[in-house]
Amino acid sequence: MQKVKVSHKGRKCKFLHCKHVLSIYNHEEYCHIHLSQFPHVYKFKISK
Ligand SMILES: [Zn+2]
């Protein structure tokens, strides 16, 4: 068995009205579309 950290299945993007379901490999709270729309959020997260 591979040891891969995954998130809960079926999480949805936290952006208002966004219906994107996040991948279990996406540990962010937004879908990739909204992550790219908010680079400051993304930068903040990866800078830590
Ligand atoms: Zn989204």
mmCIF file of the protein (N, C-alpha, C, O) and its ligand, coordinates in Angstrom:
data_MODEL
# 
_entry.id   MODEL 
# 
loop_
_entity.id 
_entity.type 
_entity.pdbx_number_of_molecules 
1 polymer     1 
2 non-polymer 1 
# 
_entity_poly.entity_id                      1 
_entity_poly.type                           'polypeptide(L)' 
_entity_poly.nstd_linkage                   no 
_entity_poly.nstd_monomer                   no 
_entity_poly.pdbx_seq_one_letter_code       MQKVKVSHKGRKCKFLHCKHVLSIYNHEEYCHIHLSQFPHVYKFKISK 
_entity_poly.pdbx_seq_one_letter_code_can   MQKVKVSHKGRKCKFLHCKHVLSIYNHEEYCHIHLSQFPHVYKFKISK 
_entity_poly.pdbx_strand_id                 A 
# 
loop_
_entity_poly_seq.entity_id 
_entity_poly_seq.num 
_entity_poly_seq.mon_id 
_entity_poly_seq.hetero 
1 1  MET n 
1 2  GLN n 
1 3  LYS n 
1 4  VAL n 
1 5  LYS n 
1 6  VAL n 
1 7  SER n 
1 8  HIS n 
1 9  LYS n 
1 10 GLY n 
1 11 ARG n 
1 12 LYS n 
1 13 CYS n 
1 14 LYS n 
1 15 PHE n 
1 16 LEU n 
1 17 HIS n 
1 18 CYS n 
1 19 LYS n 
1 20 HIS n 
1 21 VAL n 
1 22 LEU n 
1 23 SER n 
1 24 ILE n 
1 25 TYR n 
1 26 ASN n 
1 27 HIS n 
1 28 GLU n 
1 29 GLU n 
1 30 TYR n 
1 31 CYS n 
1 32 HIS n 
1 33 ILE n 
1 34 HIS n 
1 35 LEU n 
1 36 SER n 
1 37 GLN n 
1 38 PHE n 
1 39 PRO n 
1 40 HIS n 
1 41 VAL n 
1 42 TYR n 
1 43 LYS n 
1 44 PHE n 
1 45 LYS n 
1 46 ILE n 
1 47 SER n 
1 48 LYS n 
# 
loop_
_struct_asym.id 
_struct_asym.entity_id 
A 1 
B 2 
# 
loop_
_chem_comp.id 
_chem_comp.type 
_chem_comp.mon_nstd_flag 
ARG 'L-peptide linking' y 
ASN 'L-peptide linking' y 
CYS 'L-peptide linking' y 
GLN 'L-peptide linking' y 
GLU 'L-peptide linking' y 
GLY 'peptide linking'   y 
HIS 'L-peptide linking' y 
ILE 'L-peptide linking' y 
LEU 'L-peptide linking' y 
LYS 'L-peptide linking' y 
MET 'L-peptide linking' y 
PHE 'L-peptide linking' y 
PRO 'L-peptide linking' y 
SER 'L-peptide linking' y 
TYR 'L-peptide linking' y 
VAL 'L-peptide linking' y 
ZN  non-polymer         . 
# 
_pdbx_entity_nonpoly.entity_id   2 
_pdbx_entity_nonpoly.name        ? 
_pdbx_entity_nonpoly.comp_id     ZN 
# 
_pdbx_nonpoly_scheme.asym_id         B 
_pdbx_nonpoly_scheme.entity_id       2 
_pdbx_nonpoly_scheme.mon_id          ZN 
_pdbx_nonpoly_scheme.ndb_seq_num     1 
_pdbx_nonpoly_scheme.pdb_seq_num     101 
_pdbx_nonpoly_scheme.auth_seq_num    101 
_pdbx_nonpoly_scheme.pdb_mon_id      ZN 
_pdbx_nonpoly_scheme.auth_mon_id     ZN 
_pdbx_nonpoly_scheme.pdb_strand_id   A 
_pdbx_nonpoly_scheme.pdb_ins_code    . 
# 
loop_
_atom_site.group_PDB 
_atom_site.id 
_atom_site.type_symbol 
_atom_site.label_atom_id 
_atom_site.label_alt_id 
_atom_site.label_comp_id 
_atom_site.label_asym_id 
_atom_site.label_entity_id 
_atom_site.label_seq_id 
_atom_site.pdbx_PDB_ins_code 
_atom_site.Cartn_x 
_atom_site.Cartn_y 
_atom_site.Cartn_z 
_atom_site.occupancy 
_atom_site.B_iso_or_equiv 
_atom_site.pdbx_formal_charge 
_atom_site.auth_seq_id 
_atom_site.auth_comp_id 
_atom_site.auth_asym_id 
_atom_site.auth_atom_id 
_atom_site.pdbx_PDB_model_num 
ATOM   1   N  N  . MET A 1 1  ? 0.827   -1.219 0.000   1.00 0.00 ? 1   MET A N  1 
ATOM   2   C  CA . MET A 1 1  ? 0.000   0.000  0.000   1.00 0.00 ? 1   MET A CA 1 
ATOM   3   C  C  . MET A 1 1  ? 0.853   1.258  0.000   1.00 0.00 ? 1   MET A C  1 
ATOM   4   O  O  . MET A 1 1  ? 1.833   1.362  0.738   1.00 0.00 ? 1   MET A O  1 
ATOM   5   N  N  . GLN A 1 2  ? 0.473   2.190  -0.822  1.00 0.00 ? 2   GLN A N  1 
ATOM   6   C  CA . GLN A 1 2  ? 1.220   3.439  -0.875  1.00 0.00 ? 2   GLN A CA 1 
ATOM   7   C  C  . GLN A 1 2  ? 0.791   4.359  0.248   1.00 0.00 ? 2   GLN A C  1 
ATOM   8   O  O  . GLN A 1 2  ? -0.389  4.457  0.585   1.00 0.00 ? 2   GLN A O  1 
ATOM   9   N  N  . LYS A 1 3  ? 1.771   5.025  0.814   1.00 0.00 ? 3   LYS A N  1 
ATOM   10  C  CA . LYS A 1 3  ? 1.460   5.967  1.879   1.00 0.00 ? 3   LYS A CA 1 
ATOM   11  C  C  . LYS A 1 3  ? 1.354   7.369  1.297   1.00 0.00 ? 3   LYS A C  1 
ATOM   12  O  O  . LYS A 1 3  ? 2.340   8.103  1.232   1.00 0.00 ? 3   LYS A O  1 
ATOM   13  N  N  . VAL A 1 4  ? 0.184   7.721  0.888   1.00 0.00 ? 4   VAL A N  1 
ATOM   14  C  CA . VAL A 1 4  ? -0.042  9.045  0.313   1.00 0.00 ? 4   VAL A CA 1 
ATOM   15  C  C  . VAL A 1 4  ? -1.044  9.785  1.175   1.00 0.00 ? 4   VAL A C  1 
ATOM   16  O  O  . VAL A 1 4  ? -2.102  9.261  1.523   1.00 0.00 ? 4   VAL A O  1 
ATOM   17  N  N  . LYS A 1 5  ? -0.690  11.006 1.508   1.00 0.00 ? 5   LYS A N  1 
ATOM   18  C  CA . LYS A 1 5  ? -1.605  11.797 2.322   1.00 0.00 ? 5   LYS A CA 1 
ATOM   19  C  C  . LYS A 1 5  ? -2.751  12.298 1.460   1.00 0.00 ? 5   LYS A C  1 
ATOM   20  O  O  . LYS A 1 5  ? -2.540  12.984 0.459   1.00 0.00 ? 5   LYS A O  1 
ATOM   21  N  N  . VAL A 1 6  ? -3.934  11.956 1.848   1.00 0.00 ? 6   VAL A N  1 
ATOM   22  C  CA . VAL A 1 6  ? -5.097  12.405 1.083   1.00 0.00 ? 6   VAL A CA 1 
ATOM   23  C  C  . VAL A 1 6  ? -6.071  13.104 2.016   1.00 0.00 ? 6   VAL A C  1 
ATOM   24  O  O  . VAL A 1 6  ? -6.064  12.902 3.230   1.00 0.00 ? 6   VAL A O  1 
ATOM   25  N  N  . SER A 1 7  ? -6.902  13.926 1.413   1.00 0.00 ? 7   SER A N  1 
ATOM   26  C  CA . SER A 1 7  ? -7.915  14.619 2.185   1.00 0.00 ? 7   SER A CA 1 
ATOM   27  C  C  . SER A 1 7  ? -9.244  13.897 2.035   1.00 0.00 ? 7   SER A C  1 
ATOM   28  O  O  . SER A 1 7  ? -9.372  12.950 1.260   1.00 0.00 ? 7   SER A O  1 
ATOM   29  N  N  . HIS A 1 8  ? -10.198 14.348 2.769   1.00 0.00 ? 8   HIS A N  1 
ATOM   30  C  CA . HIS A 1 8  ? -11.516 13.719 2.700   1.00 0.00 ? 8   HIS A CA 1 
ATOM   31  C  C  . HIS A 1 8  ? -12.087 13.794 1.297   1.00 0.00 ? 8   HIS A C  1 
ATOM   32  O  O  . HIS A 1 8  ? -11.891 14.770 0.573   1.00 0.00 ? 8   HIS A O  1 
ATOM   33  N  N  . LYS A 1 9  ? -12.770 12.779 0.948   1.00 0.00 ? 9   LYS A N  1 
ATOM   34  C  CA . LYS A 1 9  ? -13.378 12.697 -0.367  1.00 0.00 ? 9   LYS A CA 1 
ATOM   35  C  C  . LYS A 1 9  ? -14.623 13.592 -0.429  1.00 0.00 ? 9   LYS A C  1 
ATOM   36  O  O  . LYS A 1 9  ? -15.361 13.725 0.547   1.00 0.00 ? 9   LYS A O  1 
ATOM   37  N  N  . GLY A 1 10 ? -14.829 14.189 -1.583  1.00 0.00 ? 10  GLY A N  1 
ATOM   38  C  CA . GLY A 1 10 ? -16.059 14.935 -1.792  1.00 0.00 ? 10  GLY A CA 1 
ATOM   39  C  C  . GLY A 1 10 ? -16.097 16.306 -1.163  1.00 0.00 ? 10  GLY A C  1 
ATOM   40  O  O  . GLY A 1 10 ? -17.173 16.880 -0.997  1.00 0.00 ? 10  GLY A O  1 
ATOM   41  N  N  . ARG A 1 11 ? -14.916 16.855 -0.801  1.00 0.00 ? 11  ARG A N  1 
ATOM   42  C  CA . ARG A 1 11 ? -14.907 18.229 -0.292  1.00 0.00 ? 11  ARG A CA 1 
ATOM   43  C  C  . ARG A 1 11 ? -15.182 19.168 -1.453  1.00 0.00 ? 11  ARG A C  1 
ATOM   44  O  O  . ARG A 1 11 ? -14.800 18.898 -2.592  1.00 0.00 ? 11  ARG A O  1 
ATOM   45  N  N  . LYS A 1 12 ? -15.835 20.251 -1.155  1.00 0.00 ? 12  LYS A N  1 
ATOM   46  C  CA . LYS A 1 12 ? -16.122 21.220 -2.224  1.00 0.00 ? 12  LYS A CA 1 
ATOM   47  C  C  . LYS A 1 12 ? -15.307 22.476 -2.016  1.00 0.00 ? 12  LYS A C  1 
ATOM   48  O  O  . LYS A 1 12 ? -14.920 22.829 -0.902  1.00 0.00 ? 12  LYS A O  1 
ATOM   49  N  N  . CYS A 1 13 ? -15.061 23.138 -3.134  1.00 0.00 ? 13  CYS A N  1 
ATOM   50  C  CA . CYS A 1 13 ? -14.353 24.417 -3.111  1.00 0.00 ? 13  CYS A CA 1 
ATOM   51  C  C  . CYS A 1 13 ? -15.110 25.386 -2.210  1.00 0.00 ? 13  CYS A C  1 
ATOM   52  O  O  . CYS A 1 13 ? -16.339 25.454 -2.250  1.00 0.00 ? 13  CYS A O  1 
ATOM   53  N  N  . LYS A 1 14 ? -14.370 26.132 -1.399  1.00 0.00 ? 14  LYS A N  1 
ATOM   54  C  CA . LYS A 1 14 ? -15.019 27.033 -0.459  1.00 0.00 ? 14  LYS A CA 1 
ATOM   55  C  C  . LYS A 1 14 ? -15.446 28.353 -1.080  1.00 0.00 ? 14  LYS A C  1 
ATOM   56  O  O  . LYS A 1 14 ? -16.086 29.177 -0.428  1.00 0.00 ? 14  LYS A O  1 
ATOM   57  N  N  . PHE A 1 15 ? -15.098 28.543 -2.308  1.00 0.00 ? 15  PHE A N  1 
ATOM   58  C  CA . PHE A 1 15 ? -15.519 29.763 -2.971  1.00 0.00 ? 15  PHE A CA 1 
ATOM   59  C  C  . PHE A 1 15 ? -17.031 29.758 -3.110  1.00 0.00 ? 15  PHE A C  1 
ATOM   60  O  O  . PHE A 1 15 ? -17.638 28.737 -3.433  1.00 0.00 ? 15  PHE A O  1 
ATOM   61  N  N  . LEU A 1 16 ? -17.633 30.926 -2.859  1.00 0.00 ? 16  LEU A N  1 
ATOM   62  C  CA . LEU A 1 16 ? -19.084 31.030 -2.872  1.00 0.00 ? 16  LEU A CA 1 
ATOM   63  C  C  . LEU A 1 16 ? -19.661 30.558 -4.213  1.00 0.00 ? 16  LEU A C  1 
ATOM   64  O  O  . LEU A 1 16 ? -19.255 31.015 -5.281  1.00 0.00 ? 16  LEU A O  1 
ATOM   65  N  N  . HIS A 1 17 ? -20.591 29.654 -4.123  1.00 0.00 ? 17  HIS A N  1 
ATOM   66  C  CA . HIS A 1 17 ? -21.317 29.118 -5.276  1.00 0.00 ? 17  HIS A CA 1 
ATOM   67  C  C  . HIS A 1 17 ? -20.471 28.225 -6.181  1.00 0.00 ? 17  HIS A C  1 
ATOM   68  O  O  . HIS A 1 17 ? -20.945 27.768 -7.221  1.00 0.00 ? 17  HIS A O  1 
ATOM   69  N  N  . CYS A 1 18 ? -19.265 27.984 -5.804  1.00 0.00 ? 18  CYS A N  1 
ATOM   70  C  CA . CYS A 1 18 ? -18.444 27.098 -6.625  1.00 0.00 ? 18  CYS A CA 1 
ATOM   71  C  C  . CYS A 1 18 ? -18.819 25.652 -6.309  1.00 0.00 ? 18  CYS A C  1 
ATOM   72  O  O  . CYS A 1 18 ? -18.861 25.245 -5.148  1.00 0.00 ? 18  CYS A O  1 
ATOM   73  N  N  . LYS A 1 19 ? -19.086 24.893 -7.354  1.00 0.00 ? 19  LYS A N  1 
ATOM   74  C  CA . LYS A 1 19 ? -19.538 23.516 -7.154  1.00 0.00 ? 19  LYS A CA 1 
ATOM   75  C  C  . LYS A 1 19 ? -18.425 22.507 -7.430  1.00 0.00 ? 19  LYS A C  1 
ATOM   76  O  O  . LYS A 1 19 ? -18.661 21.300 -7.494  1.00 0.00 ? 19  LYS A O  1 
ATOM   77  N  N  . HIS A 1 20 ? -17.239 23.013 -7.587  1.00 0.00 ? 20  HIS A N  1 
ATOM   78  C  CA . HIS A 1 20 ? -16.145 22.097 -7.866  1.00 0.00 ? 20  HIS A CA 1 
ATOM   79  C  C  . HIS A 1 20 ? -15.853 21.202 -6.673  1.00 0.00 ? 20  HIS A C  1 
ATOM   80  O  O  . HIS A 1 20 ? -15.744 21.661 -5.537  1.00 0.00 ? 20  HIS A O  1 
ATOM   81  N  N  . VAL A 1 21 ? -15.731 19.943 -6.955  1.00 0.00 ? 21  VAL A N  1 
ATOM   82  C  CA . VAL A 1 21 ? -15.356 19.008 -5.901  1.00 0.00 ? 21  VAL A CA 1 
ATOM   83  C  C  . VAL A 1 21 ? -13.837 18.874 -5.922  1.00 0.00 ? 21  VAL A C  1 
ATOM   84  O  O  . VAL A 1 21 ? -13.227 18.644 -6.966  1.00 0.00 ? 21  VAL A O  1 
ATOM   85  N  N  . LEU A 1 22 ? -13.256 19.021 -4.759  1.00 0.00 ? 22  LEU A N  1 
ATOM   86  C  CA . LEU A 1 22 ? -11.804 18.980 -4.685  1.00 0.00 ? 22  LEU A CA 1 
ATOM   87  C  C  . LEU A 1 22 ? -11.296 17.546 -4.760  1.00 0.00 ? 22  LEU A C  1 
ATOM   88  O  O  . LEU A 1 22 ? -11.917 16.611 -4.255  1.00 0.00 ? 22  LEU A O  1 
ATOM   89  N  N  . SER A 1 23 ? -10.186 17.415 -5.385  1.00 0.00 ? 23  SER A N  1 
ATOM   90  C  CA . SER A 1 23 ? -9.515  16.125 -5.442  1.00 0.00 ? 23  SER A CA 1 
ATOM   91  C  C  . SER A 1 23 ? -9.030  15.755 -4.055  1.00 0.00 ? 23  SER A C  1 
ATOM   92  O  O  . SER A 1 23 ? -8.713  16.632 -3.252  1.00 0.00 ? 23  SER A O  1 
ATOM   93  N  N  . ILE A 1 24 ? -8.969  14.470 -3.768  1.00 0.00 ? 24  ILE A N  1 
ATOM   94  C  CA . ILE A 1 24 ? -8.467  14.054 -2.456  1.00 0.00 ? 24  ILE A CA 1 
ATOM   95  C  C  . ILE A 1 24 ? -6.989  14.382 -2.329  1.00 0.00 ? 24  ILE A C  1 
ATOM   96  O  O  . ILE A 1 24 ? -6.437  14.368 -1.229  1.00 0.00 ? 24  ILE A O  1 
ATOM   97  N  N  . TYR A 1 25 ? -6.353  14.676 -3.449  1.00 0.00 ? 25  TYR A N  1 
ATOM   98  C  CA . TYR A 1 25 ? -4.938  15.052 -3.421  1.00 0.00 ? 25  TYR A CA 1 
ATOM   99  C  C  . TYR A 1 25 ? -4.746  16.547 -3.328  1.00 0.00 ? 25  TYR A C  1 
ATOM   100 O  O  . TYR A 1 25 ? -3.621  17.036 -3.216  1.00 0.00 ? 25  TYR A O  1 
ATOM   101 N  N  . ASN A 1 26 ? -5.853  17.275 -3.377  1.00 0.00 ? 26  ASN A N  1 
ATOM   102 C  CA . ASN A 1 26 ? -5.788  18.726 -3.222  1.00 0.00 ? 26  ASN A CA 1 
ATOM   103 C  C  . ASN A 1 26 ? -6.085  19.053 -1.766  1.00 0.00 ? 26  ASN A C  1 
ATOM   104 O  O  . ASN A 1 26 ? -7.209  18.879 -1.295  1.00 0.00 ? 26  ASN A O  1 
ATOM   105 N  N  . HIS A 1 27 ? -5.074  19.524 -1.065  1.00 0.00 ? 27  HIS A N  1 
ATOM   106 C  CA . HIS A 1 27 ? -5.265  19.799 0.360   1.00 0.00 ? 27  HIS A CA 1 
ATOM   107 C  C  . HIS A 1 27 ? -5.637  21.255 0.615   1.00 0.00 ? 27  HIS A C  1 
ATOM   108 O  O  . HIS A 1 27 ? -5.714  21.695 1.762   1.00 0.00 ? 27  HIS A O  1 
ATOM   109 N  N  . GLU A 1 28 ? -5.863  21.982 -0.449  1.00 0.00 ? 28  GLU A N  1 
ATOM   110 C  CA . GLU A 1 28 ? -6.275  23.367 -0.295  1.00 0.00 ? 28  GLU A CA 1 
ATOM   111 C  C  . GLU A 1 28 ? -7.783  23.425 -0.091  1.00 0.00 ? 28  GLU A C  1 
ATOM   112 O  O  . GLU A 1 28 ? -8.475  22.413 -0.198  1.00 0.00 ? 28  GLU A O  1 
ATOM   113 N  N  . GLU A 1 29 ? -8.278  24.616 0.202   1.00 0.00 ? 29  GLU A N  1 
ATOM   114 C  CA . GLU A 1 29 ? -9.711  24.741 0.441   1.00 0.00 ? 29  GLU A CA 1 
ATOM   115 C  C  . GLU A 1 29 ? -10.457 25.225 -0.797  1.00 0.00 ? 29  GLU A C  1 
ATOM   116 O  O  . GLU A 1 29 ? -11.683 25.335 -0.806  1.00 0.00 ? 29  GLU A O  1 
ATOM   117 N  N  . TYR A 1 30 ? -9.681  25.510 -1.844  1.00 0.00 ? 30  TYR A N  1 
ATOM   118 C  CA . TYR A 1 30 ? -10.293 25.982 -3.079  1.00 0.00 ? 30  TYR A CA 1 
ATOM   119 C  C  . TYR A 1 30 ? -9.864  25.103 -4.233  1.00 0.00 ? 30  TYR A C  1 
ATOM   120 O  O  . TYR A 1 30 ? -8.820  24.453 -4.187  1.00 0.00 ? 30  TYR A O  1 
ATOM   121 N  N  . CYS A 1 31 ? -10.679 25.093 -5.258  1.00 0.00 ? 31  CYS A N  1 
ATOM   122 C  CA . CYS A 1 31 ? -10.314 24.337 -6.453  1.00 0.00 ? 31  CYS A CA 1 
ATOM   123 C  C  . CYS A 1 31 ? -9.154  25.039 -7.158  1.00 0.00 ? 31  CYS A C  1 
ATOM   124 O  O  . CYS A 1 31 ? -8.833  26.185 -6.844  1.00 0.00 ? 31  CYS A O  1 
ATOM   125 N  N  . HIS A 1 32 ? -8.541  24.359 -8.093  1.00 0.00 ? 32  HIS A N  1 
ATOM   126 C  CA . HIS A 1 32 ? -7.367  24.928 -8.764  1.00 0.00 ? 32  HIS A CA 1 
ATOM   127 C  C  . HIS A 1 32 ? -7.710  26.226 -9.478  1.00 0.00 ? 32  HIS A C  1 
ATOM   128 O  O  . HIS A 1 32 ? -6.869  27.117 -9.600  1.00 0.00 ? 32  HIS A O  1 
ATOM   129 N  N  . ILE A 1 33 ? -8.944  26.331 -9.948  1.00 0.00 ? 33  ILE A N  1 
ATOM   130 C  CA . ILE A 1 33 ? -9.351  27.550 -10.649 1.00 0.00 ? 33  ILE A CA 1 
ATOM   131 C  C  . ILE A 1 33 ? -9.314  28.742 -9.700  1.00 0.00 ? 33  ILE A C  1 
ATOM   132 O  O  . ILE A 1 33 ? -8.764  29.793 -10.029 1.00 0.00 ? 33  ILE A O  1 
ATOM   133 N  N  . HIS A 1 34 ? -9.895  28.572 -8.541  1.00 0.00 ? 34  HIS A N  1 
ATOM   134 C  CA . HIS A 1 34 ? -9.928  29.680 -7.602  1.00 0.00 ? 34  HIS A CA 1 
ATOM   135 C  C  . HIS A 1 34 ? -8.585  29.905 -6.925  1.00 0.00 ? 34  HIS A C  1 
ATOM   136 O  O  . HIS A 1 34 ? -8.276  31.024 -6.515  1.00 0.00 ? 34  HIS A O  1 
ATOM   137 N  N  . LEU A 1 35 ? -7.801  28.870 -6.808  1.00 0.00 ? 35  LEU A N  1 
ATOM   138 C  CA . LEU A 1 35 ? -6.453  29.059 -6.273  1.00 0.00 ? 35  LEU A CA 1 
ATOM   139 C  C  . LEU A 1 35 ? -5.646  29.956 -7.193  1.00 0.00 ? 35  LEU A C  1 
ATOM   140 O  O  . LEU A 1 35 ? -4.885  30.808 -6.735  1.00 0.00 ? 35  LEU A O  1 
ATOM   141 N  N  . SER A 1 36 ? -5.815  29.761 -8.475  1.00 0.00 ? 36  SER A N  1 
ATOM   142 C  CA . SER A 1 36 ? -5.064  30.584 -9.424  1.00 0.00 ? 36  SER A CA 1 
ATOM   143 C  C  . SER A 1 36 ? -5.646  31.994 -9.504  1.00 0.00 ? 36  SER A C  1 
ATOM   144 O  O  . SER A 1 36 ? -4.981  32.925 -9.960  1.00 0.00 ? 36  SER A O  1 
ATOM   145 N  N  . GLN A 1 37 ? -6.890  32.141 -9.056  1.00 0.00 ? 37  GLN A N  1 
ATOM   146 C  CA . GLN A 1 37 ? -7.491  33.476 -9.043  1.00 0.00 ? 37  GLN A CA 1 
ATOM   147 C  C  . GLN A 1 37 ? -7.080  34.264 -7.814  1.00 0.00 ? 37  GLN A C  1 
ATOM   148 O  O  . GLN A 1 37 ? -7.180  35.491 -7.783  1.00 0.00 ? 37  GLN A O  1 
ATOM   149 N  N  . PHE A 1 38 ? -6.617  33.546 -6.804  1.00 0.00 ? 38  PHE A N  1 
ATOM   150 C  CA . PHE A 1 38 ? -6.194  34.213 -5.574  1.00 0.00 ? 38  PHE A CA 1 
ATOM   151 C  C  . PHE A 1 38 ? -4.755  33.850 -5.266  1.00 0.00 ? 38  PHE A C  1 
ATOM   152 O  O  . PHE A 1 38 ? -4.481  33.134 -4.302  1.00 0.00 ? 38  PHE A O  1 
ATOM   153 N  N  . PRO A 1 39 ? -3.839  34.339 -6.080  1.00 0.00 ? 39  PRO A N  1 
ATOM   154 C  CA . PRO A 1 39 ? -2.433  33.984 -5.875  1.00 0.00 ? 39  PRO A CA 1 
ATOM   155 C  C  . PRO A 1 39 ? -1.909  34.396 -4.520  1.00 0.00 ? 39  PRO A C  1 
ATOM   156 O  O  . PRO A 1 39 ? -0.976  33.780 -4.003  1.00 0.00 ? 39  PRO A O  1 
ATOM   157 N  N  . HIS A 1 40 ? -2.498  35.437 -3.931  1.00 0.00 ? 40  HIS A N  1 
ATOM   158 C  CA . HIS A 1 40 ? -2.015  35.865 -2.616  1.00 0.00 ? 40  HIS A CA 1 
ATOM   159 C  C  . HIS A 1 40 ? -2.315  34.810 -1.561  1.00 0.00 ? 40  HIS A C  1 
ATOM   160 O  O  . HIS A 1 40 ? -1.525  34.597 -0.641  1.00 0.00 ? 40  HIS A O  1 
ATOM   161 N  N  . VAL A 1 41 ? -3.450  34.159 -1.700  1.00 0.00 ? 41  VAL A N  1 
ATOM   162 C  CA . VAL A 1 41 ? -3.804  33.097 -0.756  1.00 0.00 ? 41  VAL A CA 1 
ATOM   163 C  C  . VAL A 1 41 ? -2.843  31.932 -0.934  1.00 0.00 ? 41  VAL A C  1 
ATOM   164 O  O  . VAL A 1 41 ? -2.331  31.363 0.030   1.00 0.00 ? 41  VAL A O  1 
ATOM   165 N  N  . TYR A 1 42 ? -2.618  31.601 -2.186  1.00 0.00 ? 42  TYR A N  1 
ATOM   166 C  CA . TYR A 1 42 ? -1.765  30.472 -2.497  1.00 0.00 ? 42  TYR A CA 1 
ATOM   167 C  C  . TYR A 1 42 ? -0.336  30.742 -2.040  1.00 0.00 ? 42  TYR A C  1 
ATOM   168 O  O  . TYR A 1 42 ? 0.308   29.880 -1.443  1.00 0.00 ? 42  TYR A O  1 
ATOM   169 N  N  . LYS A 1 43 ? 0.152   31.948 -2.324  1.00 0.00 ? 43  LYS A N  1 
ATOM   170 C  CA . LYS A 1 43 ? 1.514   32.322 -1.924  1.00 0.00 ? 43  LYS A CA 1 
ATOM   171 C  C  . LYS A 1 43 ? 1.674   32.275 -0.419  1.00 0.00 ? 43  LYS A C  1 
ATOM   172 O  O  . LYS A 1 43 ? 2.677   31.796 0.109   1.00 0.00 ? 43  LYS A O  1 
ATOM   173 N  N  . PHE A 1 44 ? 0.658   32.785 0.258   1.00 0.00 ? 44  PHE A N  1 
ATOM   174 C  CA . PHE A 1 44 ? 0.698   32.790 1.706   1.00 0.00 ? 44  PHE A CA 1 
ATOM   175 C  C  . PHE A 1 44 ? 0.862   31.367 2.229   1.00 0.00 ? 44  PHE A C  1 
ATOM   176 O  O  . PHE A 1 44 ? 1.625   31.126 3.164   1.00 0.00 ? 44  PHE A O  1 
ATOM   177 N  N  . LYS A 1 45 ? 0.151   30.439 1.627   1.00 0.00 ? 45  LYS A N  1 
ATOM   178 C  CA . LYS A 1 45 ? 0.188   29.068 2.095   1.00 0.00 ? 45  LYS A CA 1 
ATOM   179 C  C  . LYS A 1 45 ? 1.515   28.400 1.798   1.00 0.00 ? 45  LYS A C  1 
ATOM   180 O  O  . LYS A 1 45 ? 2.049   27.683 2.645   1.00 0.00 ? 45  LYS A O  1 
ATOM   181 N  N  . ILE A 1 46 ? 2.061   28.625 0.603   1.00 0.00 ? 46  ILE A N  1 
ATOM   182 C  CA . ILE A 1 46 ? 3.286   27.913 0.273   1.00 0.00 ? 46  ILE A CA 1 
ATOM   183 C  C  . ILE A 1 46 ? 4.513   28.580 0.855   1.00 0.00 ? 46  ILE A C  1 
ATOM   184 O  O  . ILE A 1 46 ? 5.587   27.980 0.892   1.00 0.00 ? 46  ILE A O  1 
ATOM   185 N  N  . SER A 1 47 ? 4.367   29.833 1.316   1.00 0.00 ? 47  SER A N  1 
ATOM   186 C  CA . SER A 1 47 ? 5.535   30.519 1.872   1.00 0.00 ? 47  SER A CA 1 
ATOM   187 C  C  . SER A 1 47 ? 5.810   30.063 3.294   1.00 0.00 ? 47  SER A C  1 
ATOM   188 O  O  . SER A 1 47 ? 6.850   30.386 3.867   1.00 0.00 ? 47  SER A O  1 
ATOM   189 N  N  . LYS A 1 48 ? 4.878   29.312 3.859   1.00 0.00 ? 48  LYS A N  1 
ATOM   190 C  CA . LYS A 1 48 ? 5.074   28.895 5.254   1.00 0.00 ? 48  LYS A CA 1 
ATOM   191 C  C  . LYS A 1 48 ? 5.831   27.581 5.348   1.00 0.00 ? 48  LYS A C  1 
ATOM   192 O  O  . LYS A 1 48 ? 6.079   27.090 6.449   1.00 0.00 ? 48  LYS A O  1 
HETATM 193 ZN ZN . ZN  B 2 .  ? -13.671 26.954 -6.948  1.00 0.00 2 101 ZN  A ZN 1 
# 
